[in-house]
Amino acid sequence: MQGGALGAEEPNQLGNVMYHNNTDGTFSDVTAEVGVGDTGYGMGCTCGDYDADGDIDLYVTNLEANVLYRNSGDGTFANVTTSAGGGDPHWSASAVFTDYDGDGWLDLFVVNYVNWRIEQEVDCSSRSGQPDYCSPNSYRSPARDSLYRNLGDGTFSDVTVASGVSKSFGNGLGAISGDFNGDGRMDLYAANDQMPNQLWINQGDGTFEDQALISGSAVNHAGVAEAGMGIVAVDIGNDGDLDLFLTHLHEETNTLYENRSGFFTDVTAQAGLGAPSLPFTGFGVGFADFDHDGYRDVYIANGRVNRRGKEHSVTDPYAEPNLLFKGLDDSHFKEFSPRGGTANELIDTSRAAAFGDLDNDGDIDIVVANKDQRMYLLKNIVGDSGNWLMLRVLNRKGVDAVGAILTVDSGGRQQWRYANPCYSYCAGNDPRVHVGLGTSTTVDSVVVRWPDGSNETFGPFQANKLRTIQQGSGK
């Protein structure tokens, strides 16, 4: 996604870019051939098979009108925004595909930032009087988020008002879906910048209620709203409940909310994720077992949004190093050195981060988008430090089963995993479920709780394999 000029007098000339994986460690720019070079002021994207035809479609968020690209199945995409709907006209940031009504079709949740027009733009400056980014509170115009229901015929219906999602406003940047109260229905969560977050609990009748405040996930342990940016839902304690981790502005810490039967507690300090994040502003984030020792690690992309204090780069006052935390066990972490996990510390203004196995070698690589600089493509070179299993989890339609919960038994230990490629900040991720196995060479069983509430058992599996499992083919 790329930004550029604003306003009719100076149209944006910077189109978005798609790179094709050549499977030999290189990528080719195929934007023109595939037809996805949208020139809107790009913010982010998400991916999912919304029409259940077996290939992945693309949704792009912009400062103004968003774009839905349908994968034609022949290596090209078609802009179907007008005919399919979902082209939210607001300043959108992150978006997620999720099946909130349980009909097997992927719906679309979009978080919006500020009700902004170029005529409302204001000038902001740092304490030293230099031009600087504006806080969203400078505009005093938080936006409502949007929800689109997939009708199953290739189109979406705007159900923002009917669902109740229109009742709350915020400066939305991060979005996630998940069953946070264990009732078998997909809920929605919006991370807001300097405003309380929203947890939309699915009522099962097409409507949602914001229960962030009563659940303990609206503000931090001190009762303060933070600058929510990136977000991931992950079962930290391996207890079957989805926890929440959010990245924030400097001096706020990133925040880990532990889920205890639908109620959340800020356990950031106990987990070891608080103090190291205080000097930095976090955006993209992902949990993955990068070293296959059986415990998930955390990568965070950082980049300032204001001029302050000591600068890390002589050319970019907003540049910061990214962070990597090693998982010591299921719920405790330690900052990895060197920072970011690269031999030479990388320092730019990082924003989106996407996670996946780019070379199909069984470990998780990272792509990081940087402001006004080239992206990072970080290849995992951890080597044979442990074993792994990676699963493509499909529902009966052959669509990635967003919301499926996996219980993986291996070597006498049980791990919980959650199938959801829509997390981080303004990014889409590898839909496959990755599990580090440590010294175990076999997986005894994988129990899948499908989004419709049914359960199936798969396996046993040999370790170090890429596999596909589909609803209806298990035991």
C-alpha positions, -999 to 999 in steps of 0.1 A, spaced: 0 0 0 13 35 -8 3 70 0 11 101 -20 -4 134 -29 -38 146 -16 -65 167 -33 -78 171 -68 -52 196 -78 -24 171 -73 -37 136 -80 -18 107 -64 6 90 -89 18 63 -66 -1 31 -72 0 1 -49 23 -28 -59 20 -66 -60 50 -88 -60 49 -124 -73 68 -150 -53 91 -167 -79 97 -196 -54 135 -192 -58 139 -165 -31 131 -136 -55 100 -116 -63 87 -99 -94 65 -68 -98 34 -80 -115 11 -51 -106 3 -41 -142 -4 -77 -153 -27 -86 -124 -45 -53 -123 -42 -42 -86 -24 -8 -89 -50 13 -71 -38 49 -67 -59 58 -37 -40 70 -6 -33 35 7 -34 25 43 -36 -13 45 -50 -45 31 -65 -78 41 -71 -111 22 -97 -138 22 -118 -160 -2 -150 -140 2 -167 -157 -28 -156 -193 -19 -142 -201 -53 -110 -215 -40 -87 -185 -45 -77 -155 -23 -93 -121 -29 -79 -87 -18 -94 -58 1 -75 -25 2 -82 3 27 -76 39 18 -79 74 31 -111 77 11 -129 49 -9 -117 13 -3 -113 -12 -30 -123 -49 -33 -104 -70 -58 -119 -104 -68 -94 -130 -78 -103 -142 -112 -84 -175 -108 -62 -169 -139 -36 -147 -123 -55 -115 -126 -79 -95 -103 -110 -76 -111 -121 -44 -92 -156 -54 -81 -161 -27 -55 -191 -11 -72 -209 -44 -80 -200 -62 -48 -202 -34 -23 -179 -29 7 -162 2 -7 -162 21 26 -158 58 18 -142 68 52 -106 70 63 -101 33 69 -71 16 85 -73 -22 93 -99 -46 81 -107 -83 88 -126 -110 70 -146 -130 95 -177 -152 95 -197 -135 122 -231 -150 114 -218 -186 110 -231 -192 74 -198 -202 60 -193 -169 40 -166 -144 50 -180 -110 62 -160 -78 64 -153 -56 94 -135 -23 87 -121 1 113 -121 38 105 -98 65 119 -111 101 117 -139 119 99 -115 140 79 -116 163 48 -87 181 34 -105 214 41 -102 205 78 -65 199 78 -46 217 106 -9 224 111 8 207 141 43 212 154 67 196 179 77 212 212 107 227 194 84 243 168 92 219 139 64 206 116 51 173 131 23 147 129 -10 157 144 -28 138 172 -62 124 162 -76 146 190 -65 176 170 -95 170 147 -120 160 174 -139 139 150 -137 101 158 -153 78 132 -176 49 135 -165 15 121 -182 -5 94 -196 -40 91 -206 -57 59 -225 -90 57 -216 -114 29 -249 -124 12 -233 -154 -5 -240 -142 -40 -208 -122 -45 -221 -91 -28 -220 -74 6 -247 -56 25 -238 -27 48 -252 -38 82 -233 -12 103 -265 4 117 -286 -28 119 -259 -46 138 -254 -19 164 -217 -13 154 -227 23 146 -234 31 182 -198 38 192 -171 60 177 -134 59 180 -101 66 163 -98 31 149 -64 17 137 -63 -20 146 -89 -47 142 -93 -84 151 -121 -110 153 -124 -139 176 -147 -158 200 -136 -139 232 -163 -152 255 -164 -188 244 -200 -190 232 -191 -202 197 -198 -169 179 -172 -146 164 -168 -112 181 -151 -81 169 -125 -58 186 -113 -24 175 -81 -8 188 -85 30 191 -59 57 191 -61 77 224 -97 65 230 -111 35 248 -111 3 227 -143 -15 216 -151 -51 222 -182 -60 201 -198 -91 216 -219 -111 191 -254 -115 204 -262 -143 179 -291 -125 163 -271 -103 139 -264 -76 165 -234 -67 187 -229 -50 221 -198 -31 230 -187 -48 263 -151 -35 263 -155 -15 295 -172 -42 316 -149 -69 303 -117 -49 312 -104 -45 277 -112 -9 270 -84 7 289 -52 -4 307 -48 -14 344 -46 23 354 -79 30 337 -62 51 309 -71 49 272 -40 43 252 -30 48 216 -40 15 201 -22 7 168 -16 -30 160 -34 -59 176 -33 -97 177 -55 -123 194 -35 -151 208 -39 -178 235 -9 -168 257 -15 -192 286 -25 -222 265 -58 -223 285 -82 -221 256 -91 -184 260 -81 -158 234 -60 -130 249 -53 -96 234 -20 -79 227 -20 -43 215 9 -20 204 9 16 216 26 50 217 59 56 235 57 59 273 25 38 273 39 3 270 24 -22 247 -4 -40 265 -13 -77 271 -48 -84 282 -52 -119 297 -87 -134 290 -102 -152 320 -135 -166 309 -145 -135 290 -130 -109 314 -96 -93 308 -67 -84 331 -37 -63 321 -8 -86 327 18 -67 306 44 -63 334 42 -99 346 47 -111 311 79 -91 306 65 -71 276 61 -37 293 93 -19 302 112 -27 270 84 -12 249 82 22 268 107 41 246 91 31 213 59 35 193 46 1 181 25 -7 150 27 -41 133 28 -71 156 28 -109 155 32 -140 177 50 -170 162 73 -197 173 102 -185 152 127 -209 167 104 -240 170 111 -246 207 74 -249 215 69 -214 228 57 -184 208 78 -153 204 68 -117 195 79 -94 168 70 -57 169 75 -30 142 82 4 157 82 40 143 76 74 159 47 97 152 62 128 168 96 144 172 110 139 206 141 130 226 171 112 213 170 103 176 180 69 163 188 80 128 206 110 113 183 111 83 149 102 98 137 117 131 109 92 134 130 60 129 132 34 156 146 -1 160 120 -30 159 118 -54 188 118 -92 191 108 -110 223 117 -146 230 91 -168 246 105 -183 278 74 -204 284 37 -200 276 33 -166 292 66 -150 299 89 -132 274 124 -116 273 137 -90 248 160 -106 223 194 -91 215 203 -78 190 171 -59 186 147 -71 160 166 -104 156 189 -93 128 227 -92 130 227 -56 120 201 -35 137 175 -21 113 163 14 120 135 29 100 100 42 105 82 9 104 44 5 102 27 -27 89 42 -61 96 30 -93 79 39 -129 89 41 -161 70 63 -189 55 74 -172 22 97 -201 11 77 -231 24 106 -243 46 84 -246 77 94 -214 96 78 -180 98 93 -151 79 84 -114 82 77 -85 58 78 -50 72 65 -19 55 85 13 62 76 49 57 95 65 28 119 36 26 121 1 11 103 -27 30 122 -54 50 119 -90 39 132 -109 69 140 -145 61 140 -169 91 174 -186 93 168 -202 127 179 -236 113 170 -270 127 166 -260 163 133 -278 167 104 -295 148 72 -280 135 38 -286 118 20 -262 95 -17 -267 86 -40 -251 60 -74 -254 77 -104 -253 53 -142 -254 60 -166 -274 39 -166 -248 11 -128 -250 8 -124 -216 24 -99 -209 52 -118 -216 84 -113 -182 101 -121 -187 137 -113 -224 140 -97 -234 172 -70 -261 171 -58 -282 201 -25 -298 192 -12 -328 212 24 -336 208 50 -351 231 27 -351 261 21 -314 257 -10 -296 245 -9 -263 225 -39 -242 214 -39 -224 181 -63 -201 164 -69 -199 126 -70 -162 117 -49 -145 90 -63 -110 98 -42 -93 126 -12 -70 131 -17 -35 117 -31 -28 82 -19 -62 71 -29 -96 59 -10 -127 69 -3 -164 59 -36 -182 66 -18 -214 76 -16 -224 113 20 -229 124 30 -249 155 65 -253 170 70 -288 184 104 -286 201 120 -321 202 87 -339 193 88 -357 160 52 -366 158 18 -349 165 -5 -373 182 -37 -355 173 -52 -322 162 -87 -315 175 -104 -287 155 -134 -268 168 -149 -254 137 -167 -220 136 -201 -238 135 -193 -254 168 -186 -290 156 -154 -308 165 -132 -332 145 -100 -350 152 -71 -353 127 -38 -371 128 -15 -385 139 10 -365 118 47 -366 112 65 -334 121 81 -310 96 53 -313 70 29 -288 53 -6 -303 54 -41 -294 45 -71 -305 66 -107 -299 56 -139 -300 76 -157 -333 71 -126 -354 65 -116 -360 101 -129 -383 128 
